[in-house]
Structures are given as structure tokens and as C-alpha cells.
């Protein structure tokens, strides 16, 4: 399959797409600009600044959104009001990617601006506002999404070249991490991901110009070509939850290089996806 371009290069570093009926469609982030983007019914793109960096967002059950910002978390209410929580650290580290678990907690991992190995951590924001360090020794924390039954989650720390799988339960959270699939040489680097209703895992191949689909057993059975090399993340939404949306990035590119980078792409007719898990706070 080949993805079609939906927008022009509207983002410097497009990331974190999420489809939610409560939002009326698709939102994603222009991460290093600190902007949340939204796709309107007529195909135009809305933009709202929420800070210096916005790394990830998910719907709140009460309306609005939970967001990962540069050094922690923020809460947006149903009317658009934004409250940024206290920063979690000082220093040259920022949030990078995350997702909600079946119990309504928001997990987000971080990365150092200079991409130092092991300098970052995975954090969990609970509905009561408390924040917990889930694990340390993270380099570039990326895709995180749960299986349809909620018993497992798939996770990427990009420099490992792998997608890992972890078991999940309410009391222990994410645990027993192990490899799920490893990208072969020349395929690009694993980045953002999403899970479909059949348990298949869609993974962005950053630097490889495509999104790949693995079935629940880890067999690579589909590839979606994208007309931009730096493919960052993907999600499934649209009518019948059967449309794959793909974000891309211009980060580090020279003017004129990879001219469609930063655009949003899509492909229709994929296996149905899942509604996003929501934050209970």
C-alpha cells in the first residue's frame, strides 16, 4: 500500500496522532513548536499553542485532554482551559511519547535533547495527580499502546531497534518486558505505533519512509510506503475506524530536502482500529 498526502508540510516535527470522536476527529502535535494540530472536516488544519514542547496527548473522560509537555504534564478541560502541572525535573530532557492504560493512567517517556543513552525515564500520571517513575535508563522513549484485551502493551526505546512487549495489570502496571520484533538493518528506526482490533501492531519506520504492520504473533505482513523519510507515528481512525493516519517530521532537514516531510498522510481500508484509551483524571 501507499499512503496519500492529506496536508502540506504543516509541522516541523509532527508526532503523536490520536483519533477521538469526543474531539470530532484527529489531533496530533507539532512537538518542538509546542502546538496541538487538528484536522477539520474540510481538510484544513487548526493549531493551538500549549507551551514550548507538547509531546503527546490523550482524551480525558471528563472532556478535554491530558498532555505531556516539555518537563511534565498538563490538563486541558472540556472548554479548552489549560493547567500545567509542576515540572518533574530540571535539565536538558523532554517528554517524547506516551499513552493511557486501561485503568485511566497516563504513561509518558522522555529523552535527552542530545539523545544521550540512558538519560531518560518512563513516567506515569495517575488520576489523583500523583506522578510515579515507572523505570529509568531510557534513551528515546517512543510508541506505547495496549493490546485489545489490555493484558499487554507494546513499547519502543528507539536506539534498541526493537518493539518490545510488556505484560500489564492494575497492581503491577507494566512489567516483564521482552522483545517482540527487531527491525532489520536498513529498515529505519522504530518510532510511534498503534494497535488494531485484531491485535496487530502498526509501527512507523523513521528514516525508512514507511509504516509496517506485524500480526499479533510478530509476523511482518504489510507495509505502507510514505513519501517522506522521517515517518514518526501512526494511528487508526476515520469512518469505521479503518483509516491509518501517519505523521512525518522535518527535524534536521535542509531547506528543499524531502519536500513533503512534515505532512500528514493516510491510507484507507486497513484493519479496524480501537478507540483511544482515556485519562480518568
DRENTI-144499 format. One line per field, with one value per atom (N, C-alpha, C): residue in one letter; y, z, x; atom name. Coordinates in steps of 0.001 Angstrom, whole numbers, plus 500000, padded with zeros to 6 digits. Layout:
BEGIN
nuti = (A/...)
north = (Y/...)
up = (Z/...)
east = (X/...)
zaza = (CA/...)
END
This chain:
BEGIN
nuti = (X/X/X/X/X/X/X/X/X/X/X/X/X/X/X/X/X/X/X/X/X/X/X/X/X/X/X/X/X/X/X/X/X/X/X/X/X/X/X/X/X/X/X/X/X/X/X/X/X/X/X/X/X/X/X/X/X/X/X/X/X/X/X/X/X/X/X/X/X/X/X/X/X/X/X/X/X/X/X/X/X/X/X/X/X/X/X/X/X/X/X/X/X/X/X/X/X/X/X/X/X/X/X/X/X/X/X/X/X/X/X/X/X/X/X/X/X/X/X/X/X/X/X/X/X/X/X/X/X/X/X/X/X/X/X/X/X/X/X/X/X/X/X/X/X/X/X/X/X/X/X/X/X/X/X/X/X/X/X/X/X/X/X/X/X/X/X/X/X/X/X/X/X/X/X/X/X/X/X/X/X/X/X/X/X/X/X/X/X/X/X/X/X/X/X/X/X/X/X/X/X/X/X/X/X/X/X/X/X/X/X/X/X/X/X/X/X/X/X/X/X/X/X/X/X/X/X/X/X/X/X/X/X/X/X/X/X/X/X/X/X/X/X/X/X/X/X/X/X/X/X/X/X/X/X/X/X/X/X/X/X/X/X/X/X/X/X/X/X/X/X/X/X/X/X/X/X/X/X/X/X/X/X/X/X/X/X/X/X/X/X/X/X/X/X/X/X/X/X/X/X/X/X/X/X/X/X/X/X/X/X/X/X/X/X/X/X/X/X/X/X/X/X/X/X/X/X/X/X/X/X/X/X/X/X/X/X/X/X/X/X/X/X/X/X/X/X/X/X/X/X/X/X/X/X/X/X/X/X/X/X/X/X/X/X/X/X/X/X/X/X/X/X/X/X/X/X/X/X/X/X/X/X/X/X/X/X/X/X/X/X/X/X/X/X/X/X/X/X/X/X/X/X/X/X/X/X/X/X/X/X/X/X/X/X/X/X/X/X/X/X/X/X/X/X/X/X/X/X/X/X/X/X/X/X/X/X/X/X/X/X/X/X/X/X/X/X/X/X/X/X/X/X/X/X/X/X/X/X/X/X/X/X/X/X/X/X/X/X/X/X/X/X/X/X/X/X/X/X/X/X/X/X/X/X/X/X/X/X/X/X/X/X/X/X/X/X/X/X/X/X/X/X/X/X/X/X/X/X/X/X/X/X/X/X/X/X/X/X/X/X/X/X/X/X/X/X/X/X/X/X/X/X/X/X/X/X/X/X/X/X/X/X/X/X/X/X/X/X/X/X/X/X/X/X/X/X/X/X/X/X/X/X/X/X/X/X/X/X/X/X/X/X/X/X/X/X/X/X/X/X/X/X/X/X/X/X/X/X/X/X/X/X/X/X/X/X/X/X/X/X/X/X/X/X/X/X/X/X/X/X/X/X/X/X/X/X/X/X/X/X/X/X/X/X/X/X/X/X/X/X/X/X/X/X/X/X/X/X/X/X/X/X/X/X/X/X/X/X/X/X/X/X/X/X/X/X/X/X/X/X/X/X/X/X/X/X/X/X/X/X/X/X/X/X/X/X/X/X/X/X/X/X/X/X/X/X/X/X/X/X/X/X/X/X/X/X/X/X/X/X/X/X/X/X/X/X/X/X/X/X/X/X/X/X/X/X/X/X/X/X/X/X/X/X/X/X/X/X/X/X/X/X/X/X/X/X/X/X/X/X/X/X/X/X/X/X/X/X/X/X/X/X/X/X/X/X/X/X/X/X/X/X/X/X/X/X/X/X/X/X/X/X/X/X/X/X/X/X/X/X/X/X/X/X/X/X/X/X/X/X/X/X/X/X/X/X/X/X/X/X/X/X/X/X/X/X/X/X/X/X/X/X/X/X/X/X/X/X/X/X/X/X/X/X/X/X/X/X/X/X/X/X/X/X/X/X/X/X/X/X/X/X)
north = (498809/500000/501236/502331/503612/504663/505392/506417/507630/508296/509524/510723/511805/513028/513715/514071/514748/516245/516663/518081/518427/519700/520122/519914/520341/520178/521168/520879/521808/521730/520698/520509/520420/520993/520785/519379/519001/517650/517090/516601/516010/514703/514492/513305/513050/511869/511573/511692/511197/511334/510502/511073/510389/510751/509732/509960/509758/510722/510579/511206/510458/511005/512182/512174/513269/514580/514499/515684/516018/515118/515313/514920/514108/513661/513547/513950/513709/514919/514640/515621/515002/515847/515420/516605/516455/517540/517947/519242/519768/519953/518882/518713/519865/520200/521174/522610/522801/524111/524296/523205/523285/523436/522974/523177/521859/521887/520788/521130/520198/520376/519554/520024/519277/519344/518239/518147/518410/519449/519815/519046/519133/518380/518778/520036/520473/520241/519573/519245/520277/521393/522392/521965/522651/522268/523395/523079/524027/523875/524929/524915/525681/525061/525744/525531/526617/526533/526179/525231/524852/524948/525381/525503/525440/525297/525221/523916/522834/521492/520823/520118/519214/517882/516849/515574/514556/514575/513556/514069/513523/513877/512715/512658/511676/512322/511818/512378/512119/513053/512852/512377/511510/511008/512129/513166/514291/515342/515102/516072/516751/517239/517856/516821/517094/516239/516268/515187/515162/515275/516062/516306/516076/515603/515618/516837/517727/518919/518739/519792/519601/518850/519245/518656/518081/517638/517053/516935/517292/517048/518315/518327/519409/518809/519505/519081/520177/519785/520701/520296/521259/520921/520964/520611/520498/521830/522938/524269/524824/524040/524477/525085/525297/525833/524867/525389/524561/524852/523786/523879/523028/523632/522899/522529/521240/520758/521109/520962/521309/520497/521131/520383/519245/518174/516981/516973/517802/517816/519136/519396/520454/519777/520528/519966/519675/519287/519170/517847/517541/516345/516801/516160/516495/515235/515393/514302/514000/512752/512384/511616/510651/509883/509133/508844/508159/507681/507164/506668/506300/506119/505762/504256/503776/502357/502089/500816/500520/501041/501385/501910/503432/504076/505511/506295/505664/506363/506703/507826/508310/508070/507312/506992/507792/508353/509045/508929/508619/508503/509742/509882/511090/510759/511806/511657/512902/512756/513911/514633/515960/516721/516279/515887/515423/513922/513270/511844/510961/511435/510644/509323/508264/506936/506815/506315/506026/507226/508429/509652/509965/509167/509498/508413/508616/507713/507606/506624/506481/506929/507812/508361/507933/507925/507605/508654/509295/510249/509536/509491/508839/509829/509335/510236/511193/510828/511721/512815/512852/513870/513476/512322/511886/511351/511514/511091/510085/509016/507935/507656/507367/506917/505413/504986/503563/502809/503363/502806/503869/503640/504578/503936/504541/504036/503955/504996/505127/506060/505797/506668/507567/507001/507769/507009/507370/506665/507017/505995/506227/505426/504844/504288/503478/503636/502881/502697/501436/501148/499771/499614/498377/497439/496162/495143/495298/494707/494873/494426/493379/492916/493606/494498/495250/494509/493280/492466/492691/493358/493602/495012/495506/496777/496638/497407/497415/498757/498705/499870/499906/501128/501328/502253/501821/502719/502678/503727/503676/503135/503533/503044/501530/500847/499384/498722/499444/498854/497852/497839/496832/497472/496668/496867/495806/496226/495293/495117/494028/493783/493616/494155/494036/493516/492796/492408/493584/493601/494692/494161/494672/494509/495734/495941/497167/497354/496309/496454/496630/495909/495959/496919/497352/498209/497417/498028/497369/496618/495357/494538/493412/492758/491619/492003/493024/493497/492520/492279/491374/491772/491351/491729/491130/491939/491470/491300/492367/492283/493198/492900/493715/494155/495439/495942/495459/495047/494628/495845/495649/496732/497366/498694/499413/499689/499226/499400/500728/501492/502649/502273/503215/503012/502965/502043/502007/503281/503802/505071/504875/505744/505628/504431/503963/502773/502854/501977/501803/500333/499913/498518/498486/497539/497435/496437/496320/495498/494015/493590/492196/491903/492912/492736/492959/493404/493723/495040/495180/496356/497090/498342/499216/500070/500091/500783/501696/502960/503896/503545/503522/503265/504597/505265/506585/506451/507206/507087/506057/505256/504220/504542/505636/506067/505118/504424/503531/503232/502624/502062/500573/499769/498320/497751/496673/496007/494605/494321/492974/492376/491116/490479/490199/489674/489511/488535/487722/486782/487360/488574/489199/488984/488486/488300/489597/490063/491253/490883/491478/491072/492236/493470/494606/495746/496570/497725/498843/500024/501206/502190/502476/503408/504850/505703/507109/507976/509060/509902/510931/510504/511300/510294/510544/509543/509430/510594/510599/510396/509146/508756/508567/509293/509357/508547/508480/507826/507562/506792/506438/506142/506270/505877/505500/504829/504441/505195/505757/506496/506578/507676/507869/507020/507017/506268/504782/504172/502757/502412/503419/503206/502339/502731/501932/502779/503899/504806/505002/504701/504862/506258/507027/508360/508274/508988/508882/510279/510539/511820/511703/512851/512892/514140/514197/515249/515852/517159/517862/518085/517583/517863/517473/518407/518135/518191/518489/518512/519910/519967/521231/521692/522993/523525/522830/522375/521707/520223/519719/518286/517617/516516/515741/516671/517265/518378/518072/516827/516515/516197/516193/515938/516989/516560/517428/517376/516661/516492/515348/515364/514266/513394/512087/511125/510188/509482/508477/507395/506279/505206/504612/504312/503791/502277/501681/500258/499345/499843/498982/498223/497249/496541/497536/497358/498333/498541/499780/500117/500081/500676/500711/502161/502461/503810/504066/505309/505561/505317/504755/504682/506089/506380/507747/507902/509172/509502/509736/509103/509142/510347/511159/512310/513574)
up = (500000/500000/500000/499508/499528/500134/501111/501776/500874/500983/500254/501173/500590/501343/501652/502923/503347/503517/503968/504188/503572/503508/503187/504388/504296/505403/506528/507304/508312/509629/509812/511083/510851/511768/511760/512266/513383/513922/514308/513299/513538/514293/515259/516119/516742/517377/518313/517842/516642/516207/517061/517337/518104/517489/517208/516718/517880/518112/519157/518689/518822/518481/519387/520635/521559/521092/520272/519704/518334/517778/516426/515357/515705/514688/515165/514317/514538/515155/516149/516669/516651/516455/516554/517013/517180/517725/516756/516759/516188/517404/517752/519083/519525/518732/519150/518986/518362/518316/519490/520202/521317/520900/519701/519156/519001/519335/519030/517727/516776/515480/515427/514669/514492/513028/512542/511160/511127/510424/510367/509257/509251/508284/506849/506623/505258/504864/505728/505412/505831/506379/506870/508240/508683/509914/510929/512108/513209/514036/514747/515520/516820/517940/519235/519983/520454/521238/522687/523257/524661/525480/524877/525621/524699/525290/524491/523726/524337/523746/524116/523179/523509/522839/523658/523181/522867/523609/523441/524075/523653/524259/524112/525055/525029/525579/525193/525729/527229/527924/529316/529333/530277/530370/530697/531376/531741/530646/529532/528454/528450/527300/527201/526952/527458/527151/528287/528374/529168/528183/528531/527629/528355/527603/528062/527447/528301/527839/528118/527988/527966/529179/530378/531580/532519/531952/532801/532087/532799/532307/532397/531608/531644/531443/531951/531830/531148/530112/529402/529705/530082/530380/529105/529247/528074/527374/528088/527499/526940/527025/526470/527459/528708/529715/530009/530206/530353/531675/532419/533662/533501/533609/533523/534919/535157/536467/536716/537969/538342/537529/537059/536322/537157/536483/537167/537274/536511/536539/535980/536226/535542/534576/533638/532764/531373/530476/529039/528646/529249/528957/528711/527754/527470/527334/527531/527252/525759/525409/523992/523489/524195/523653/524784/524640/525713/525308/526306/526087/527410/527380/528581/528695/529939/530188/530400/530495/530636/531933/532921/534192/534229/533089/533017/533498/533562/533924/532652/532680/531501/531698/530773/530804/529712/530040/529011/529316/528287/528415/527884/528239/527908/527097/526768/526069/526326/526294/526385/525040/525081/523838/522990/523644/522869/522610/522967/522732/523504/524646/525469/525871/525774/526096/527587/527926/529306/530175/529574/530368/530738/530270/530418/531203/531378/532196/531633/532141/531870/533111/532900/533994/533853/534994/534994/535814/535170/535849/536213/537508/537979/538015/538027/538034/539221/540343/541504/541401/540289/540077/540512/541140/541555/540359/540407/539321/539864/539102/539516/538406/538786/537826/537666/536469/536223/536009/535198/535053/534504/534707/534267/533148/532835/531816/530448/530106/528806/527946/526650/525742/524935/524044/523281/523361/524347/524586/523499/522883/521768/521929/520837/520803/522028/522461/523581/523329/523235/523004/523537/523984/524634/523648/523960/523186/523377/522491/522616/523956/524564/525852/527041/526788/527856/528662/528292/529098/528744/527605/527159/526593/526516/525840/525015/523947/523040/523199/523220/523592/522783/522460/521699/522473/522690/523016/521764/520946/519560/519341/520111/519815/519949/520615/520695/519357/518441/517167/517282/518440/518697/519041/518865/519554/520644/521884/522996/523400/524102/524647/526158/526897/528350/528781/529872/530471/531284/531452/532187/533128/534355/535259/536160/536798/537557/538676/539433/540616/540268/539261/538908/537765/537075/535919/534792/534107/533022/533598/533176/533745/532777/533072/532278/530808/530583/529233/528485/527206/526379/524917/524036/522621/521959/521104/520258/518828/518239/516908/516884/516003/515799/514344/514117/512747/512145/510899/510201/509785/509505/509045/507780/507737/506569/506550/507570/507580/508180/508745/509537/511007/511826/513274/513746/514644/515161/515929/515724/516341/516934/516604/517167/516624/517391/516976/517439/516855/517290/517134/517835/517816/517273/516359/515799/516567/516168/516918/516837/515861/515751/516524/517171/517911/517091/515843/515024/515443/515196/515620/514391/514238/513174/513754/513093/513623/512545/512902/511992/511895/510668/510412/510076/511106/510936/510198/509124/508267/507176/507279/506293/505352/505620/504701/504598/505676/505611/507012/507032/508246/508010/509014/508864/509840/509397/510217/510569/511860/512363/512922/512620/513249/514715/515455/516898/517270/516315/516586/516219/515652/515294/513857/513003/511582/510831/510068/509237/508017/507893/506812/505969/506256/505454/505605/504555/504555/503798/504401/503779/503462/502194/501770/501975/502435/502714/501974/501366/500539/501375/502511/503365/504190/504372/505020/506520/507183/508639/509106/509049/509483/510997/511717/513169/513951/513491/514294/513431/513983/513246/514221/513723/514484/513508/513986/513152/513614/512662/512972/511751/511636/510499/510575/509479/509413/509611/510543/510815/511420/511878/512425/511479/510213/509197/508332/508893/508162/508977/508374/509045/508757/509820/509707/510106/509372/509550/509634/510677/510824/510389/509981/509500/510046/509893/510505/509523/509750/509022/509906/511107/512038/511423/511440/510964/509462/508703/507245/506749/505652/504999/504171/503927/503062/501700/501242/499945/500000/501119/501254/501686/501042/501401/501507/500403/500441/501085/501148/501764/503254/503783/505208/506035/507112/507925/507557/506476/506056/506821/506807/507314/506139/506308/505271/505805/504879/505317/504253/504697/503792/504333/503455/503872/503705/504352/504179/504977/506068/506899/507892/508570/509611/510650/511147/512091/513308/513786/514966/516226/517288/518594/519014/519730/520293/521261/521410/522317/523775/524531/525964/526535/527583/528060/529472/529823/531145/532099/533282/534222/535162/535070/535972/535427)
east = (500845/500000/500878/500300/500999/500083/500597/499804/499635/498498/498216/498453/498915/499158/497832/497622/496398/496583/497772/498047/499399/499698/501047/501959/503210/504160/503878/502829/502315/503078/503902/504605/506105/506867/508312/508622/507987/508182/506819/506082/504776/504901/504024/504082/502714/502580/501519/500092/499710/498322/497366/496208/495151/493808/493005/491642/490682/489805/488792/487486/486400/485091/484748/485240/484952/485574/486626/487269/486701/485939/485437/486430/487447/488381/489804/490731/492156/492845/493710/494655/496044/497035/498429/499249/500548/501344/502445/502742/503974/504880/505593/506147/507046/508027/509028/508551/507391/506740/505783/505460/504534/503091/502740/501400/500649/499361/498441/497732/497788/497146/495863/494886/493640/493228/492682/492221/490729/490321/488915/488209/486893/486099/486402/486800/487094/488548/489310/490690/491700/491248/492192/492725/493781/494470/494359/493811/493811/495072/495446/496690/496469/496904/496836/498132/498727/499952/499610/500363/500149/501443/502544/503790/504983/506177/507397/507489/507006/507005/505698/505082/503981/504279/504413/504929/503843/502757/501709/500435/499298/498022/497051/496102/495034/493761/492574/491330/491197/490540/490128/488674/488346/486974/485993/486463/485615/485536/486217/486300/487650/488056/489369/490451/491649/492788/493802/494573/495792/496950/497955/499076/500393/501374/502757/503417/503937/504632/506124/506904/508353/508883/508503/509084/508029/506916/505885/504560/503486/502135/501283/500206/499223/497839/496832/495444/494642/493921/493031/491603/490747/489359/488520/487254/486385/486181/486375/486215/487519/488600/489869/490835/490406/491318/492450/493645/494843/495528/495836/496606/497849/499022/500281/500728/500986/501405/502869/503293/504663/505678/506769/507800/508363/508743/509255/510769/511456/512917/513424/514715/515454/516419/516928/517942/517439/518354/518068/517409/516273/515483/514052/513367/511974/511144/509846/508919/508913/508538/508575/507370/506822/505694/505032/503731/503027/501652/500915/499570/498922/497598/496842/496676/496652/496422/494933/494504/493081/492467/493295/492802/492775/493055/492927/494121/495296/496524/497291/498017/498736/500228/500824/502242/502943/504096/504862/506353/507119/508565/509259/510516/511261/512513/513278/514555/515399/516704/517599/517628/517748/517834/519021/520121/521279/521250/520120/519888/520876/521366/522284/521638/522397/521895/521609/520420/520062/519786/519621/519474/518025/517081/515663/514929/513606/512794/511383/510644/509219/508457/507456/506659/505195/504489/503056/502311/501341/500459/499169/498856/497640/496483/495238/494084/494048/494686/494706/495764/496504/497520/498913/499057/500385/501164/502486/503362/504367/504605/505492/506496/507738/508743/508581/508202/507957/509260/510157/511501/512435/513718/514757/515573/516716/517641/516979/516221/515573/516422/516489/517231/516288/515496/514498/513185/512366/511108/510113/509524/508611/507331/506830/505490/505102/503844/503297/501806/501358/499942/499609/498365/497920/497216/497269/496566/495056/494240/492782/492214/492782/492261/492919/493872/494507/495548/495857/496776/498240/498496/499864/499963/501191/501453/502719/502782/503932/504646/505977/506771/508063/508498/509727/510666/511894/513008/513874/513784/514226/515641/516661/518012/518194/517264/517362/517075/516372/515976/514852/514158/513127/511792/510746/509484/509436/509235/509136/507679/507394/506074/506206/505239/505217/503859/503817/502553/502010/500684/500053/498986/498984/497853/497797/496659/496437/497445/497720/498567/500032/500525/501946/502242/501221/501463/502101/503071/503796/504983/505138/506207/506572/507687/508180/508369/509169/509466/510369/510035/510827/510661/511561/511457/510218/509599/508502/508994/509544/510159/511384/512321/513518/513571/513823/513953/515270/515223/516433/517244/518525/519386/518816/518821/518351/516863/516131/514673/514245/515176/514816/514740/514315/514251/512807/512459/511088/510771/509568/509158/507765/506820/505485/504731/503729/502985/501542/500717/499344/498975/497931/497474/496054/495782/494431/493582/492306/491356/491663/492459/492863/494156/494696/495937/497185/497035/498196/498823/500117/500866/501400/501001/501493/502611/503774/504951/505538/505765/506430/507913/508435/509850/510516/511033/511634/512963/513101/514269/514088/513034/512767/511633/510887/509838/508661/508316/507158/506631/505452/504859/504716/505080/504969/503946/503276/502263/502734/502749/503041/501758/501506/500356/500674/499691/499849/500954/501412/502496/503861/503880/505142/505566/504679/504993/504716/505701/505542/504698/503508/502607/502083/502496/502038/503031/503106/503996/503300/503248/502646/503765/503963/505003/504516/505416/505104/506119/505645/506510/507272/507779/508661/509456/510725/511577/511328/511168/511095/509658/509224/507883/507932/507061/507206/506185/504943/503905/502686/501744/500534/499409/498193/497015/495922/494891/493760/492519/491785/490563/489688/488954/488078/486814/486057/484807/485065/484366/484548/485892/486636/487986/488818/488838/489531/490463/490948/491823/493102/494231/495522/496061/496302/496892/498367/499218/500664/501269/502047/502733/504191/504756/506133/506824/508147/508949/509943/510227/511277/512509/512483/513585/514934/515876/517224/517406/516349/516456/516810/517533/517835/516639/516572/515517/515567/514411/514337/514562/515082/515297/513992/513628/512433/511214/510778/509827/508476/508053/506763/506883/508104/508295/507567/506906/506076/504611/504295/502899/502239/500916/500107/499675/499774/499395/498319/497656/496683/496540/495963/495579/494288/493339/492038/491995/490990/490742/491649/492234/493070/492195/492782/492039/491530/490307/489750/490637/490626/491406/490567/491108/490476/490258/489177/489053/490206/490650/491769/491399/492332/492168/492264/491487/491323/491866/492164/492694/491529/491585/490477/490524/491567/491688/491033)
zaza = (N/CA/C/N/CA/C/N/CA/C/N/CA/C/N/CA/C/N/CA/C/N/CA/C/N/CA/C/N/CA/C/N/CA/C/N/CA/C/N/CA/C/N/CA/C/N/CA/C/N/CA/C/N/CA/C/N/CA/C/N/CA/C/N/CA/C/N/CA/C/N/CA/C/N/CA/C/N/CA/C/N/CA/C/N/CA/C/N/CA/C/N/CA/C/N/CA/C/N/CA/C/N/CA/C/N/CA/C/N/CA/C/N/CA/C/N/CA/C/N/CA/C/N/CA/C/N/CA/C/N/CA/C/N/CA/C/N/CA/C/N/CA/C/N/CA/C/N/CA/C/N/CA/C/N/CA/C/N/CA/C/N/CA/C/N/CA/C/N/CA/C/N/CA/C/N/CA/C/N/CA/C/N/CA/C/N/CA/C/N/CA/C/N/CA/C/N/CA/C/N/CA/C/N/CA/C/N/CA/C/N/CA/C/N/CA/C/N/CA/C/N/CA/C/N/CA/C/N/CA/C/N/CA/C/N/CA/C/N/CA/C/N/CA/C/N/CA/C/N/CA/C/N/CA/C/N/CA/C/N/CA/C/N/CA/C/N/CA/C/N/CA/C/N/CA/C/N/CA/C/N/CA/C/N/CA/C/N/CA/C/N/CA/C/N/CA/C/N/CA/C/N/CA/C/N/CA/C/N/CA/C/N/CA/C/N/CA/C/N/CA/C/N/CA/C/N/CA/C/N/CA/C/N/CA/C/N/CA/C/N/CA/C/N/CA/C/N/CA/C/N/CA/C/N/CA/C/N/CA/C/N/CA/C/N/CA/C/N/CA/C/N/CA/C/N/CA/C/N/CA/C/N/CA/C/N/CA/C/N/CA/C/N/CA/C/N/CA/C/N/CA/C/N/CA/C/N/CA/C/N/CA/C/N/CA/C/N/CA/C/N/CA/C/N/CA/C/N/CA/C/N/CA/C/N/CA/C/N/CA/C/N/CA/C/N/CA/C/N/CA/C/N/CA/C/N/CA/C/N/CA/C/N/CA/C/N/CA/C/N/CA/C/N/CA/C/N/CA/C/N/CA/C/N/CA/C/N/CA/C/N/CA/C/N/CA/C/N/CA/C/N/CA/C/N/CA/C/N/CA/C/N/CA/C/N/CA/C/N/CA/C/N/CA/C/N/CA/C/N/CA/C/N/CA/C/N/CA/C/N/CA/C/N/CA/C/N/CA/C/N/CA/C/N/CA/C/N/CA/C/N/CA/C/N/CA/C/N/CA/C/N/CA/C/N/CA/C/N/CA/C/N/CA/C/N/CA/C/N/CA/C/N/CA/C/N/CA/C/N/CA/C/N/CA/C/N/CA/C/N/CA/C/N/CA/C/N/CA/C/N/CA/C/N/CA/C/N/CA/C/N/CA/C/N/CA/C/N/CA/C/N/CA/C/N/CA/C/N/CA/C/N/CA/C/N/CA/C/N/CA/C/N/CA/C/N/CA/C/N/CA/C/N/CA/C/N/CA/C/N/CA/C/N/CA/C/N/CA/C/N/CA/C/N/CA/C/N/CA/C/N/CA/C/N/CA/C/N/CA/C/N/CA/C/N/CA/C/N/CA/C/N/CA/C/N/CA/C/N/CA/C/N/CA/C/N/CA/C/N/CA/C/N/CA/C/N/CA/C/N/CA/C/N/CA/C/N/CA/C/N/CA/C/N/CA/C/N/CA/C/N/CA/C/N/CA/C/N/CA/C/N/CA/C/N/CA/C/N/CA/C/N/CA/C/N/CA/C/N/CA/C/N/CA/C/N/CA/C/N/CA/C/N/CA/C/N/CA/C/N/CA/C/N/CA/C/N/CA/C/N/CA/C/N/CA/C/N/CA/C/N/CA/C/N/CA/C/N/CA/C/N/CA/C/N/CA/C/N/CA/C/N/CA/C/N/CA/C/N/CA/C/N/CA/C/N/CA/C/N/CA/C/N/CA/C/N/CA/C/N/CA/C/N/CA/C/N/CA/C/N/CA/C/N/CA/C/N/CA/C/N/CA/C/N/CA/C/N/CA/C/N/CA/C/N/CA/C/N/CA/C/N/CA/C/N/CA/C/N/CA/C/N/CA/C/N/CA/C/N/CA/C/N/CA/C/N/CA/C/N/CA/C/N/CA/C/N/CA/C/N/CA/C/N/CA/C/N/CA/C/N/CA/C)
END
